[in-house]
Amino acid sequence: MDTVEVLPQLHMFRFPIGQAYVWRDGADLTLIDAGDVHAAGAIEGALRRLGLDPGRIRRIVLTHGHRDHYGAAQELADRHGSEILAHRADAPYVRGEEPVPDPVLHDWERPLYTHALTVPEAPPTRVDQELEDGDELSFGGGARVVHSPGHTPGSIGVHLPGHGVLFTGDSVAGVGRVMQGVFNTDHAQARSSFRRLAALAPSVTCFGHGDPLTIDAPAVLRAAAG
């Protein structure tokens, strides 16, 4: 797993498939996503190498209910007393109460999707707080939940307006170029969500897959969203 500094208080953890982020408010930590089921130890080790205490993980915010994003959340939360948050519409998938909806795949996506299925299954995971659009979370000076359906029904972005930072989850991707994320359950919703996220005009954009966008982010997002 690679660790990449995005900002002094923001780091990215890159896994073989996907990534997660840690935001620091003083000593308190917030994870945005949690990698796959095997990622807990790697995340803890990376935090310690950064001089941070995993015991200060206060919350784990899940951008959506796919196993490469919530796989290690339960283990980390149980070890460190963290709260797990997810949108109301995806909470049943995270808890294992309902199957995750199948994506509507373009032909070119099928080989990529086969590779994505190599991520190990995640266990049923508790959700301590179900989120709604517009909810304010107590980190980053007031993080805002931005419901971004289309990839999954309960996909969210997490916007830190005071810092100009946006976490898009898989609604937007940055692999090679900035584009609408893949493996969507509703393509029209996904396009609309991309435009809504781009309209926030963040100066730093952190994707579920791909390198963070830190240069000309508002213009790049607007152009990609169309």
ChimeraX attribute file (.defattr): number of C-alpha atoms within 10 A of each C-alpha:
attribute: neighborCount
match mode: 1-to-1
recipient: residues
	/A:1	12
	/A:2	12
	/A:3	18
	/A:4	14
	/A:5	14
	/A:6	17
	/A:7	12
	/A:8	8
	/A:9	13
	/A:10	17
	/A:11	20
	/A:12	22
	/A:13	22
	/A:14	20
	/A:15	18
	/A:16	11
	/A:17	16
	/A:18	21
	/A:19	26
	/A:20	29
	/A:21	26
	/A:22	21
	/A:23	19
	/A:24	18
	/A:25	14
	/A:26	9
	/A:27	12
	/A:28	16
	/A:29	25
	/A:30	22
	/A:31	23
	/A:32	25
	/A:33	31
	/A:34	30
	/A:35	31
	/A:36	25
	/A:37	21
	/A:38	16
	/A:39	21
	/A:40	20
	/A:41	13
	/A:42	15
	/A:43	26
	/A:44	17
	/A:45	14
	/A:46	19
	/A:47	20
	/A:48	12
	/A:49	11
	/A:50	12
	/A:51	10
	/A:52	18
	/A:53	17
	/A:54	20
	/A:55	17
	/A:56	16
	/A:57	25
	/A:58	18
	/A:59	24
	/A:60	26
	/A:61	27
	/A:62	31
	/A:63	32
	/A:64	30
	/A:65	29
	/A:66	24
	/A:67	24
	/A:68	29
	/A:69	27
	/A:70	29
	/A:71	27
	/A:72	23
	/A:73	32
	/A:74	24
	/A:75	19
	/A:76	24
	/A:77	20
	/A:78	10
	/A:79	12
	/A:80	16
	/A:81	15
	/A:82	23
	/A:83	20
	/A:84	23
	/A:85	23
	/A:86	28
	/A:87	26
	/A:88	17
	/A:89	19
	/A:90	26
	/A:91	24
	/A:92	20
	/A:93	20
	/A:94	28
	/A:95	16
	/A:96	15
	/A:97	11
	/A:98	11
	/A:99	11
	/A:100	17
	/A:101	15
	/A:102	10
	/A:103	16
	/A:104	15
	/A:105	15
	/A:106	10
	/A:107	8
	/A:108	8
	/A:109	12
	/A:110	13
	/A:111	9
	/A:112	12
	/A:113	14
	/A:114	10
	/A:115	10
	/A:116	15
	/A:117	11
	/A:118	10
	/A:119	19
	/A:120	13
	/A:121	13
	/A:122	22
	/A:123	17
	/A:124	16
	/A:125	22
	/A:126	18
	/A:127	23
	/A:128	14
	/A:129	14
	/A:130	14
	/A:131	24
	/A:132	17
	/A:133	15
	/A:134	13
	/A:135	15
	/A:136	17
	/A:137	18
	/A:138	12
	/A:139	17
	/A:140	19
	/A:141	13
	/A:142	15
	/A:143	20
	/A:144	22
	/A:145	23
	/A:146	26
	/A:147	23
	/A:148	30
	/A:149	26
	/A:150	26
	/A:151	30
	/A:152	26
	/A:153	22
	/A:154	24
	/A:155	27
	/A:156	32
	/A:157	28
	/A:158	26
	/A:159	25
	/A:160	21
	/A:161	17
	/A:162	10
	/A:163	14
	/A:164	13
	/A:165	23
	/A:166	26
	/A:167	27
	/A:168	26
	/A:169	27
	/A:170	30
	/A:171	31
	/A:172	32
	/A:173	22
	/A:174	19
	/A:175	14
	/A:176	8
	/A:177	12
	/A:178	20
	/A:179	18
	/A:180	22
	/A:181	23
	/A:182	21
	/A:183	22
	/A:184	24
	/A:185	19
	/A:186	16
	/A:187	19
	/A:188	12
	/A:189	18
	/A:190	25
	/A:191	21
	/A:192	15
	/A:193	26
	/A:194	26
	/A:195	20
	/A:196	17
	/A:197	26
	/A:198	24
	/A:199	14
	/A:200	17
	/A:201	20
	/A:202	24
	/A:203	17
	/A:204	21
	/A:205	26
	/A:206	28
	/A:207	27
	/A:208	28
	/A:209	21
	/A:210	19
	/A:211	20
	/A:212	22
	/A:213	22
	/A:214	15
	/A:215	11
	/A:216	12
	/A:217	18
	/A:218	18
	/A:219	15
	/A:220	16
	/A:221	24
	/A:222	17
	/A:223	13
	/A:224	15
	/A:225	20
	/A:226	10
